[in-house]
């Protein structure tokens, strides 16, 4: 919707965008032919849009419009949704969200296992969301796990977007920084720490820049993520909540009302809005007066708040500022001495105390602010979008991101001890280490299985996470994969030498784990193969893969792995080639058979309602404007001159009648009825408007015709003076011009005379279009000669 205002229809097909989806704000950047990397303005002409949606009755509002409703009716406005994306009902962040926004009821979805909002008007939300530009790179926090990443991808799929890539927001910032400093990057590694404190969370990232040699494009700059530390709940929003509660306490202490303001949802929404403003002002001022008109029961509120009070309220939050830096250094196995500079990103780093604590923690002379703290992620992501699009060519900049959480494969098999006793041995194989670069492919080979078996894909050691982070993280089990057809395949090729069962995994550019394929490989000697001239021919057998999620795993895993059927079926088979057919889920029929289709169809109904509402508002405004403007014209001399008394009474009567209808019934009337009313009034006034417009045009049109007649007459006289021997025009041509001049002059004189006999209230015979036609014809004749 935002991009529509700046992208012409003929260019939409090759335009790409980035969506920097934060917890409080969203920024969109665009690349299209002639527009290299530009932040898109929303309909309020702002460069960022609040991540908020309002759903009430038949209306859907976004961004600032939704926030405007929040202070009046907070129950219908949904905000700060990132923290509960893909979360189960027992996740601590769900409880925290419920505490921050008690006006909303969160419930467990039985199919997905994750939370959803109880919304009384769900029956009215039907069909799909339309996007004019579909190719997009979307940012996500670096700490998003598989479930959270899949939730974003699925939401984008429902919204009709083609996601070119999910890019970590810290990586997007690093890319934006590097792209504009290509000349400063060389073969010597430069380590930079980006400290990003946004509204909902904080991330510290250590990035190494240097040039590397590639086969495809020679020596190119590269960024590699070496260490990441984060705090999921440290951000500006938590500071604003402290300020809100502080203001609520002030109001209660003033005892202007017997009620507790904290129990009034509307009043608390107003206090939160004022707290957000107050936090910004206190970043530049030592004190400020908070004030709200009619906070509760028509009682006005005023209270002075100082910066020192604010800092005391958030003291424990400021103590957590160095935490992500320490984690990032530990993950990268570096010290601050190896870091060349610390760069601030995110709106909440503008709080002076945050900068003071951070500067002390990193031990540097200063903190760098040489990047756009708000738009860096959006601009980095849109550069990546242009690089991934076939429509644009950009200078290569290699990106090596890092997997935050280790992933491993676990399986058990029976082993026989020396004494003949059989025992079950549990094995673990690391797929991706913590901070392992991606995109990357891995193959796990199972050598000793001769029959069907199962293996588990789980997260590895998460001991580096705090106890609270582990609770927020959710289940550490990804899924269980059951392979069938193994035993029958071995029996079929009993003479073959087994090369094991190979499971091919891929951590793609979005940080999403994909099980590409599972193959059973046999090497068959030509002595036994009978059909191959090769001494060692490889025979691969397709293996059936069944993905099983028990009740414990199902909660977290419904959105985890791209190859795992996108929740449409629990059991699937590989294609004959042994490769998972991930694209089959894109079909309309598959979608209709899944629970994913329900929000898909609900969104279309919301969009249809939006378009219908816009059309109605446009028609309503047009009708209002026509009534008021025409009523005003009925007092102007130029209009009064062209209408009879009867016409005047009829028009003014109808306008007055329409105006009264608008006040009583018009504001609830449908689009069709409004259009009919407007059409009826325009038809009634058409003749009057025509007579006025004609009289306005006569002077200029007649002057232009007189000028043309004068010019052509002089021209004719001049050419007739040319000596016969030098004459270049024929007599026929000159007589033709003379005839046209005379006919035009006669028509003009007779028509003007006839018009002067008519009353201004009668239909004119002297028409501006006829005057222009006569002038143009005469002009062509002269130009020809």
C-alpha positions as a printed Julia matrix, in Angstrom:
785×3 Matrix{Float64}:
   0.0     0.0     0.0
   2.83    2.37    0.83
   4.79    1.6    -2.3
   1.82    2.24   -4.56
   2.23    6.01   -4.16
   5.72    6.08   -5.66
   5.76    3.25   -8.18
   4.18    3.63  -11.61
   2.22    0.65  -12.86
   4.49   -0.08  -15.8
   7.51   -0.35  -13.49
   5.92   -2.35  -10.7
   6.91   -5.67  -12.22
  10.63   -4.91  -11.95
  10.64   -2.88   -8.75
  11.82   -4.45   -5.5
  11.46   -3.31   -1.92
  12.72   -3.96    1.57
  10.6    -4.04    4.69
  12.44   -3.25    7.92
   9.93   -4.73   10.32
  10.69   -3.51   13.83
   8.71   -3.96   17.02
   7.34   -0.38   16.97
   8.18    1.07   13.54
   8.3    -0.15    9.97
  10.42    1.41    7.22
  10.11    0.56    3.54
  12.77    1.24    0.91
  12.39    0.91   -2.84
  14.56    0.28   -5.87
  13.12    0.77   -9.35
  14.5     2.0   -12.67
  15.66    5.57  -12.1
  15.28    5.33   -8.32
  18.38    3.84   -6.66
  17.53    3.03   -3.04
  14.9     5.38   -1.66
  12.88    5.36    1.55
   9.19    5.35    0.65
   6.94    7.93    2.25
   3.63    6.79    3.68
   0.35    8.61    3.08
   1.18   11.01    5.93
   4.47   11.78    4.1
   6.48   10.23    6.92
   9.55    8.06    6.43
   8.52    5.5     9.03
   5.18    3.96    9.95
   4.03    2.63   13.33
   3.57   -1.14   13.33
  -0.05   -0.97   14.4
  -3.33   -2.16   12.95
  -6.84   -1.23   14.0
  -9.72   -3.61   13.33
 -13.15   -2.32   14.24
 -16.54   -3.05   12.71
 -16.09   -2.71    8.94
 -12.91   -0.65    9.16
  -9.21   -1.4     9.04
  -6.61    1.25    9.79
  -2.82    1.15    9.71
   0.04    3.1    11.23
  -0.67    6.61   12.53
  -4.38    6.26   11.79
  -4.5     3.15   14.0
  -2.55    4.9    16.79
  -5.09    7.71   16.69
  -7.78    5.2    17.61
  -5.61    3.61   20.36
  -6.16    6.47   22.82
  -9.93    6.29   22.31
 -10.47    2.54   22.03
  -7.29    0.53   22.81
  -9.18   -2.78   22.55
  -9.3    -2.64   18.75
  -5.67   -1.6    18.13
  -2.89   -4.21   17.97
   0.75   -3.16   18.44
   4.23   -4.46   19.35
   3.41   -7.85   17.84
   6.95   -8.96   17.04
   7.61  -10.33   20.51
   4.74  -12.85   20.35
   5.31  -14.03   16.79
   5.2   -17.84   16.66
   5.03  -18.1    20.47
   3.12  -20.71   22.48
   0.7   -19.75   25.22
   3.13  -20.74   27.99
   5.94  -18.54   26.64
   7.0   -15.82   29.12
   6.8   -13.15   26.4
   3.11  -13.94   25.91
   2.49  -13.32   29.61
   4.53  -10.11   29.42
   2.54   -8.91   26.4
  -0.7    -9.63   28.26
   0.61   -7.57   31.2
   1.54   -4.63   28.95
  -1.73   -4.76   27.0
  -4.45   -6.12   29.33
  -7.12   -4.95   26.88
  -6.32   -7.88   24.57
  -7.23  -11.53   25.1
  -4.68  -14.05   23.82
  -5.74  -17.64   23.21
  -4.14  -20.83   21.93
  -4.78  -21.86   18.35
  -5.48  -25.6    18.41
  -4.01  -26.24   14.94
  -0.88  -24.1    15.18
  -0.34  -24.29   18.91
   0.7   -20.62   18.91
  -1.26  -17.68   20.3
  -3.88  -15.59   18.54
  -6.05  -12.62   19.5
  -9.65  -13.24   20.43
 -11.47  -10.85   18.13
 -15.25  -10.57   18.33
 -15.73   -9.68   14.66
 -13.66  -12.46   13.05
 -16.6   -13.53   10.9
 -16.31  -10.33    8.89
 -12.66  -10.84    7.96
 -12.54  -12.73    4.68
 -10.04  -13.18    1.75
  -6.53  -12.02    0.47
  -4.29   -8.96    0.78
  -3.16   -7.19   -2.41
   0.33   -5.79   -2.86
   1.42   -3.82   -5.93
   5.11   -4.68   -5.49
   5.6    -8.3    -4.48
   9.37   -8.89   -4.46
  10.75   -8.01   -1.05
  13.58   -8.55    1.39
  12.27   -8.48    4.96
  14.37   -7.84    8.05
  14.07   -9.96   11.19
  15.96   -9.79   14.5
  19.17  -11.84   14.5
  17.9   -13.86   17.48
  14.81  -15.16   15.67
  14.78  -18.96   15.75
  13.39  -21.31   13.1
   9.79  -21.02   14.31
   9.87  -17.21   14.32
  11.47  -17.02   10.86
   8.9   -19.4     9.42
   6.12  -17.3    11.0
   7.36  -14.21    9.13
   7.66  -16.15    5.86
   4.16  -17.55    6.25
   2.69  -14.12    7.03
   4.41  -12.72    3.92
   3.04  -15.63    1.88
  -0.49  -14.91    3.13
   0.01  -11.23    2.27
   0.92  -12.14   -1.32
   4.59  -11.15   -1.05
   7.41  -12.98   -2.77
  10.16  -13.0    -0.16
  13.52  -12.84   -1.88
  15.22  -13.26    1.49
  14.85  -12.75    5.2
  17.87  -10.73    6.3
  18.87  -10.18    9.91
  18.42   -6.5    10.77
  21.95   -6.25   12.17
  23.32   -7.73    8.93
  21.3    -5.24    6.88
  22.76   -2.38    8.93
  26.28   -3.75    8.42
  25.67   -4.07    4.67
  24.42   -0.49    4.45
  27.52    0.73    6.29
  29.87   -1.27    4.07
  28.25   -0.4     0.73
  28.97    3.31    1.2
  32.53    2.68    2.42
  33.76    0.24   -0.22
  36.92    2.24   -0.81
  37.92    1.93    2.85
  37.71   -1.87    2.8
  40.91   -3.77    1.92
  42.58   -7.11    2.62
  43.23   -6.08    6.22
  40.34   -7.14    8.47
  38.44   -4.32   10.18
  36.3    -5.24   13.19
  33.34   -2.98   13.97
  30.73   -3.33   16.7
  27.19   -2.17   15.9
  25.08   -1.48   18.97
  21.38   -1.43   18.08
  18.81   -0.53   20.72
  15.35   -0.27   19.25
  11.94   -0.07   20.81
  11.62   -3.7    21.84
  15.09   -5.23   21.99
  18.83   -4.64   21.87
  21.47   -6.34   19.72
  25.24   -5.99   19.63
  26.99   -7.3    16.53
  30.67   -7.7    15.71
  31.28   -7.47   11.97
  34.53   -8.03   10.1
  35.06   -6.21    6.79
  37.76   -7.18    4.31
  38.25   -7.95    0.63
  38.28  -11.57   -0.54
  38.94  -13.25   -3.89
  36.04  -14.95   -5.66
  35.93  -17.11   -8.78
  32.95  -15.28  -10.22
  33.82  -11.61   -9.74
  37.45  -11.35   -8.61
  38.36   -9.41   -5.48
  35.29   -8.04   -3.71
  34.46   -6.61   -0.26
  32.89   -8.97    2.25
  31.26   -8.62    5.64
  31.2   -11.52    8.06
  29.19  -11.67   11.26
  31.53  -12.95   13.97
  29.61  -12.37   17.18
  26.1   -11.43   18.27
  24.72  -10.63   21.7
  21.13   -9.66   22.44
  18.55   -8.73   25.04
  15.02   -9.47   23.84
  13.27   -7.07   26.23
  15.71   -4.17   26.61
  14.5    -1.22   24.58
  12.75    2.12   24.5
   9.28    0.61   24.97
  10.14   -0.71   28.43
  11.41    2.77   29.35
   8.14    4.29   28.12
   6.14    1.82   30.21
   8.1     2.89   33.32
   7.35    6.53   32.52
   3.67    5.72   31.93
   3.37    4.03   35.31
   5.24    6.94   36.91
   2.74    9.41   35.43
  -0.16    7.21   36.57
   1.25    7.25   40.1
   1.5    11.08   39.95
  -2.14   11.35   38.85
  -3.38    9.06   41.63
  -1.37   11.04   44.21
  -3.04   14.27   43.08
  -6.35   12.71   44.28
  -8.42   14.6    41.72
 -10.45   11.44   41.19
 -11.54    8.66   43.49
 -10.87    6.12   40.72
  -7.52    4.44   40.08
  -6.31    5.62   36.67
  -4.48    2.31   36.18
  -7.83    0.53   35.85
  -8.95    2.78   33.0
  -7.62    1.38   29.7
  -8.29    4.57   27.76
  -6.52    6.74   30.3
  -3.51    4.38   30.37
  -3.32    4.54   26.55
  -3.22    8.34   26.78
  -0.5     8.17   29.44
   1.57    5.82   27.26
   1.34    8.24   24.35
   2.48   11.1    26.6
   5.27    8.92   28.04
   6.58    8.29   24.52
   6.69   12.02   23.86
   8.24   12.68   27.26
  11.07   10.18   26.71
  12.03   11.93   23.47
  11.94   15.4    25.04
  13.98   14.34   28.1
  16.74   13.1    25.79
  17.4    16.75   24.94
  16.13   18.54   28.08
  16.79   18.2    31.8
  13.1    18.46   32.68
   9.7    18.73   31.03
   6.05   19.22   31.93
   3.83   16.27   31.05
   0.27   17.32   30.36
  -2.9    15.64   29.11
  -6.29   17.29   28.68
  -9.22   15.25   29.94
  -7.17   12.26   31.09
 -10.09   10.7    32.94
 -13.56   11.95   33.84
 -12.73   15.29   32.14
  -9.88   15.86   34.6
  -6.76   17.5    33.16
  -3.34   16.21   34.21
  -0.05   18.05   34.64
   3.2    16.86   36.2
   6.85   17.91   35.95
   9.28   15.09   35.22
  13.06   15.47   35.33
  15.68   13.48   33.45
  17.15   12.29   36.76
  13.72   10.88   37.74
  13.51    9.09   34.4
  17.0     7.62   34.83
  16.16    6.45   38.35
  13.03    4.7    37.02
  15.1     2.84   34.41
  18.23    2.22   36.49
  17.98   -1.58   36.23
  17.48   -1.27   32.44
  20.62    0.84   32.05
  22.54   -1.79   34.06
  21.69   -4.27   31.28
  23.13   -2.08   28.48
  26.62   -3.69   28.48
  25.2    -7.25   28.46
  24.81   -7.71   24.67
  28.33   -6.33   24.08
  29.85   -8.92   26.44
  27.86  -11.7    24.76
  28.97  -10.59   21.27
  32.62  -10.47   22.31
  32.36  -13.93   23.86
  30.69  -15.37   20.75
  33.36  -13.84   18.49
  36.16  -14.79   20.92
  37.48  -11.22   20.76
  38.3    -8.41   23.16
  37.4    -4.73   22.88
  41.01   -3.97   21.91
  40.35   -5.7    18.59
  37.28   -3.53   17.87
  38.1    -0.42   15.84
  34.89    1.49   16.51
  31.45    1.19   18.08
  28.57    2.49   15.95
  25.15    3.38   17.35
  21.99    2.17   15.62
  18.34    2.35   16.66
  16.23    5.17   18.07
  16.7     4.28   21.73
  20.48    4.84   21.57
  19.6     8.56   21.56
  18.84    8.34   25.32
  21.86   10.08   26.94
  22.18    7.58   29.81
  22.34    4.66   27.35
  25.27    6.34   25.59
  27.02    7.13   28.91
  26.79    3.54   30.17
  27.77    2.05   26.81
  30.78    4.37   26.39
  32.05    3.37   29.8
  31.5    -0.33   29.05
  33.39   -0.36   25.73
  36.21    1.87   26.94
  36.46    3.88   23.73
  37.03    7.61   23.37
  33.69    8.08   21.62
  30.71    6.31   20.11
  30.31    6.71   16.35
  27.06    8.09   14.98
  28.05    8.06   11.3
  25.06    6.04   10.1
  21.33    6.78    9.87
  20.16    5.12   13.08
  16.56    4.75   11.85
  16.93    3.81    8.17
  20.19    1.86    7.91
  18.5    -1.56    8.08
  15.88   -0.68    5.45
  18.55    0.69    3.09
  20.85   -2.3     3.57
  17.97   -4.7     2.95
  16.86   -2.92   -0.22
  20.45   -3.08   -1.56
  20.27   -6.84   -1.0
  16.85   -6.91   -2.73
  18.34   -5.18   -5.79
  21.27   -7.64   -5.77
  18.89  -10.62   -5.68
  16.6    -9.22   -8.38
  17.36  -10.09  -11.99
  16.21   -6.62  -13.04
  19.13   -4.74  -11.47
  22.89   -4.95  -11.49
  24.72   -3.81   -8.35
  28.33   -3.94   -7.27
  28.91   -7.26   -5.47
  29.19   -7.12   -1.71
  29.55  -10.56   -0.15
  27.57  -11.26    2.99
  28.42  -14.08    5.39
  25.84  -14.2     8.12
  26.06  -16.42   11.19
  23.61  -18.89   12.72
  22.84  -17.77   16.26
  21.75  -21.17   17.52
  23.51  -24.53   16.91
  21.48  -27.3    15.25
  22.21  -31.0    15.48
  20.91  -34.37   14.31
  20.23  -37.03   16.96
  19.6   -40.73   16.43
  19.84  -44.01   18.3
  20.99  -47.37   17.02
  21.54  -50.81   18.44
  25.14  -51.85   19.07
  26.54  -55.19   20.2
  29.18  -55.25   22.95
  32.06  -57.73   23.09
  30.12  -59.9    25.51
  27.26  -60.13   23.02
  24.94  -57.84   24.92
  23.0   -55.45   22.67
  22.54  -51.86   23.82
  21.06  -48.7    22.36
  23.6   -45.98   21.67
  22.45  -42.36   21.36
  24.41  -40.34   18.8
  24.6   -36.62   18.17
  26.04  -34.98   15.08
  26.4   -31.23   14.81
  24.85  -29.8    11.66
  25.61  -26.14   12.32
  27.77  -24.82   15.14
  26.92  -21.63   16.97
  27.95  -18.65   14.79
  28.47  -20.97   11.79
  28.36  -18.94    8.57
  25.42  -19.36    6.24
  24.14  -19.93    3.57
  25.7   -23.36    3.85
  24.91  -26.95    2.88
  25.61  -30.01    5.02
  25.28  -33.74    4.44
  24.82  -36.26    7.24
  25.57  -39.88    6.28
  23.98  -42.76    8.19
  26.26  -45.75    7.51
  25.05  -48.6     9.69
  21.33  -48.62    9.11
  19.98  -51.5     7.01
  16.31  -50.93    7.79
  13.82  -48.14    8.31
  14.74  -45.73   11.1
  14.07  -42.34   12.6
  16.28  -39.38   13.44
  15.63  -36.11   15.25
  16.57  -32.59   14.29
  17.05  -30.48   17.41
  18.84  -27.38   18.59
  22.29  -28.02   20.01
  23.77  -26.75   23.25
  22.02  -23.5    24.24
  23.94  -23.12   27.48
  25.02  -19.61   26.44
  21.4   -18.45   26.89
  20.1   -17.28   30.25
  17.35  -19.18   32.03
  14.81  -16.54   30.98
  15.98  -16.6    27.34
  15.62  -20.39   27.31
  12.01  -20.08   28.45
  11.32  -17.52   25.74
  13.12  -19.65   23.15
  10.55  -22.43   23.45
  11.01  -26.07   22.52
  14.54  -27.14   21.62
  13.22  -29.97   19.47
  12.69  -29.23   15.8
  11.19  -32.38   14.34
  11.42  -36.16   14.0
  12.05  -37.63   10.56
  11.05  -41.22    9.83
  12.68  -42.88    6.82
  10.82  -45.82    5.3
  11.76  -47.97    2.29
  15.34  -48.39    3.49
  15.09  -52.11    4.17
  13.32  -52.94    0.89
  15.94  -50.98   -1.05
  18.82  -52.9     0.52
  17.07  -56.2    -0.26
  16.58  -55.08   -3.86
  20.32  -54.42   -4.22
  21.65  -57.03   -1.83
  24.9   -57.41   -3.82
  25.64  -53.69   -3.76
  28.17  -52.04   -1.5
  26.3   -49.55    0.66
  27.47  -45.94    0.58
  25.11  -45.08    3.4
  21.98  -43.02    3.61
  22.66  -39.36    2.94
  20.45  -36.58    4.31
  21.14  -33.26    2.56
  20.49  -30.14    4.66
  20.64  -26.5     3.65
  20.71  -23.39    5.82
  19.5   -20.92    3.21
  20.06  -17.16    2.89
  17.11  -16.53    5.2
  18.63  -18.6     8.0
  15.91  -21.23    7.52
  16.88  -24.9     7.77
  15.75  -27.03    4.86
  15.96  -30.81    4.45
  16.63  -30.86    0.71
  16.59  -34.59    0.08
  17.42  -38.0     1.49
  19.15  -40.54   -0.74
  20.18  -44.12   -0.31
  23.38  -44.69   -2.32
  24.73  -48.09   -3.45
  27.87  -48.87   -5.42
  27.22  -51.87   -7.68
  30.08  -53.72   -9.34
  29.76  -54.32  -13.07
  30.08  -58.03  -12.36
  26.77  -57.94  -10.57
  25.14  -54.89  -12.13
  24.59  -56.44  -15.54
  23.42  -53.15  -17.07
  26.29  -50.75  -16.64
  29.57  -50.5   -18.5
  31.03  -48.36  -15.71
  33.25  -50.19  -13.23
  31.46  -48.45  -10.33
  27.95  -47.21  -11.03
  26.07  -45.26   -8.41
  22.45  -46.22   -7.91
  20.3   -43.93   -5.83
  16.99  -45.04   -4.42
  14.3   -42.61   -3.35
  13.43  -42.9     0.31
  10.04  -42.06    1.77
  10.25  -39.36    4.42
   7.59  -39.08    7.1
   7.79  -36.08    9.38
   6.38  -36.75   12.8
   5.64  -34.17   15.46
   4.39  -35.41   18.79
   2.3   -33.13   20.95
   5.33  -31.6    22.63
   7.13  -30.87   19.4
   4.13  -29.75   17.39
   3.81  -26.5    19.29
   7.14  -25.11   18.16
   7.63  -26.89   14.91
   4.65  -26.1    12.78
   6.56  -23.23   11.21
  10.11  -24.47   11.52
  11.39  -26.19    8.4
  10.68  -25.03    4.88
  10.68  -28.55    3.5
   8.24  -29.82    6.08
   5.05  -29.36    4.11
   4.21  -25.82    5.26
   1.72  -27.34    7.72
  -0.54  -28.68    4.98
   0.18  -32.36    5.65
   1.97  -34.08    8.49
   3.16  -36.89    6.21
   4.79  -36.39    2.82
   6.99  -38.26    0.38
  10.0   -37.19   -1.58
   9.66  -36.89   -5.34
  11.19  -39.56   -7.56
  14.4   -37.6    -7.78
  14.64  -37.73   -4.01
  14.21  -33.96   -3.67
  11.51  -32.45   -1.52
   8.91  -30.69   -3.64
   8.56  -27.5    -1.58
   6.81  -25.55   -4.33
   3.73  -27.74   -4.43
   2.39  -25.89   -1.39
   2.09  -22.72   -3.43
  -0.9   -24.06   -5.37
  -4.33  -22.61   -4.7
  -5.8   -26.06   -4.05
  -3.11  -26.91   -1.51
  -3.66  -23.6     0.18
  -7.42  -24.12    0.39
  -6.85  -27.49    2.05
  -4.8   -25.87    4.81
  -5.6   -23.69    7.8
  -3.31  -21.09    6.19
  -6.07  -20.25    3.7
  -8.39  -18.79    6.33
  -6.34  -15.64    7.06
  -5.57  -15.54    3.32
  -9.25  -15.07    2.47
  -9.91  -12.85    5.49
  -7.3   -10.35    4.34
  -8.9    -9.97    0.91
 -12.2    -9.05    2.48
 -10.46   -6.42    4.6
  -8.8    -5.02    1.49
 -12.09   -5.03   -0.42
 -13.67   -3.15    2.47
 -10.79   -0.65    2.46
 -11.22    0.02   -1.26
 -14.99    0.28   -0.89
 -14.56    2.69    2.02
 -12.12    4.83    0.0
 -14.53    4.93   -2.95
 -17.41    5.92   -0.67
 -15.36    8.65    1.05
 -14.29   10.0    -2.34
 -17.89   10.09   -3.58
 -19.12   11.61   -0.31
 -16.48   14.36   -0.5
 -17.32   15.04   -4.15
 -21.02   15.33   -3.33
 -20.4    17.64   -0.36
 -18.07   19.84   -2.39
 -20.52   20.05   -5.3
 -23.4    21.11   -3.03
 -21.42   23.78   -1.15
 -19.64   25.19   -4.22
 -22.83   25.33   -6.32
 -24.79   26.98   -3.51
 -22.07   29.62   -3.36
 -22.17   30.1    -7.14
 -25.91   30.83   -7.02
 -25.02   34.17   -5.38
 -22.44   35.13   -8.04
 -23.43   37.56  -10.81
 -22.04   35.49  -13.67
 -24.28   32.56  -12.69
 -27.34   34.64  -11.84
 -27.08   36.24  -15.29
 -27.59   32.94  -17.15
 -30.51   31.41  -15.22
 -34.19   32.27  -15.17
 -35.96   32.81  -11.87
 -37.64   29.44  -12.31
 -34.31   27.67  -12.93
 -32.74   29.42   -9.94
 -35.53   28.31   -7.62
 -35.36   24.76   -8.93
 -31.55   24.48   -8.53
 -31.38   26.15   -5.11
 -34.3    24.03   -3.92
 -32.64   20.79   -4.99
 -29.31   21.84   -3.47
 -30.96   22.69   -0.18
 -32.83   19.41   -0.23
 -29.58   17.49   -0.9
 -27.79   19.39    1.87
 -30.5    18.45    4.39
 -30.4    14.84    3.17
 -26.62   14.79    3.73
 -27.05   15.96    7.33
 -29.69   13.36    8.1
 -29.22   10.3     5.89
 -26.25   10.98    3.63
 -23.5    10.02    6.07
 -24.87    6.49    6.33
 -25.81    6.13    2.65
 -24.0     3.67    0.42
 -21.63    4.54   -2.43
 -24.23    3.78   -5.1
 -26.83    6.1    -3.54
 -24.27    8.9    -3.15
 -23.2     8.57   -6.78
 -26.83    8.7    -7.94
 -27.45   11.85   -5.89
 -24.34   13.52   -7.32
 -25.26   12.52  -10.88
 -28.79   13.95  -10.43
 -27.46   17.34   -9.24
 -24.86   17.55  -12.0
 -27.51   16.83  -14.63
 -29.75   19.59  -13.18
 -26.95   22.18  -13.26
 -25.33   21.1   -16.53
 -27.05   23.73  -18.75
 -26.24   26.56  -16.33
 -22.57   25.57  -16.08
 -22.38   25.26  -19.87
 -23.74   28.8   -20.46
 -21.33   30.28  -17.88
 -18.32   28.44  -19.31
 -19.17   29.52  -22.86
 -19.43   33.18  -21.89
 -16.09   32.94  -20.09
 -14.38   31.51  -23.18
 -15.84   33.91  -25.8
 -13.47   36.89  -25.31
 -10.23   34.92  -25.68
 -11.53   32.7   -28.47
 -12.95   35.63  -30.5
  -9.74   37.65  -30.0
  -7.71   34.7   -31.29
 -10.02   34.38  -34.31
  -9.78   38.14  -35.08
  -6.01   37.92  -34.85
  -5.96   34.99  -37.25
  -8.24   36.81  -39.69
  -6.02   39.9   -39.54
  -2.85   37.84  -40.02
  -4.25   35.87  -42.97
  -5.63   39.02  -44.65
  -2.24   40.76  -44.45
  -0.55   37.59  -45.73
  -2.96   37.39  -48.72
  -2.39   41.06  -49.61
   1.39   40.59  -49.4
   1.55   37.57  -51.73
  -0.72   39.27  -54.27
   1.91   42.06  -54.54
   4.56   39.55  -55.7
   5.4    40.18  -59.42
   3.85   37.66  -61.79
   7.22   36.29  -62.82
   8.25   35.61  -59.22
   4.87   34.33  -57.99
   5.15   30.94  -56.24
   1.42   30.49  -55.53
  -1.26   29.53  -58.05
  -4.37   31.63  -58.52
  -6.48   28.7   -57.3
  -4.54   28.58  -54.0
  -4.91   32.33  -53.46
  -8.62   32.31  -54.27
  -9.13   29.37  -51.92
  -7.49   31.3   -49.08
  -9.53   34.37  -49.9
 -12.74   32.32  -49.87
 -11.9    30.8   -46.49
 -11.13   34.26  -45.04
 -14.41   35.67  -46.34
 -16.48   32.66  -45.18
 -14.9    32.81  -41.7
 -15.48   36.56  -41.45
 -19.13   36.16  -42.54
 -19.73   33.25  -40.1
 -18.27   35.22  -37.24
 -20.26   38.41  -37.9
 -23.57   36.59  -38.45
 -23.16   34.26  -35.43
 -22.12   37.05  -33.07
 -25.08   39.14  -34.26
 -27.47   36.22  -33.76
 -26.03   35.56  -30.28
 -26.54   39.2   -29.28
 -30.24   38.84  -30.01
 -30.52   35.92  -27.57
 -31.06   36.25  -23.83
 -28.14   35.04  -21.61
 -30.54   32.46  -20.17
 -31.02   30.8   -23.58
 -28.81   28.14  -25.1
 -25.99   29.95  -26.97
 -25.49   29.61  -30.7
 -21.96   31.03  -30.53
 -19.95   28.06  -29.27
 -16.32   28.21  -28.21
 -15.53   24.92  -29.93
 -16.89   26.29  -33.25
 -14.78   29.45  -32.9
 -11.68   27.33  -32.27
 -12.51   25.08  -35.23
 -12.8    28.09  -37.6
  -9.51   29.55  -36.3
  -7.67   26.22  -36.67
  -8.96   25.69  -40.24
  -7.85   29.17  -41.31
  -4.49   28.65  -39.57
  -3.9    25.41  -41.54
  -4.66   27.14  -44.85
  -2.19   29.95  -44.14
   0.48   27.55  -42.87
   0.09   25.42  -45.98
   0.89   28.39  -48.2
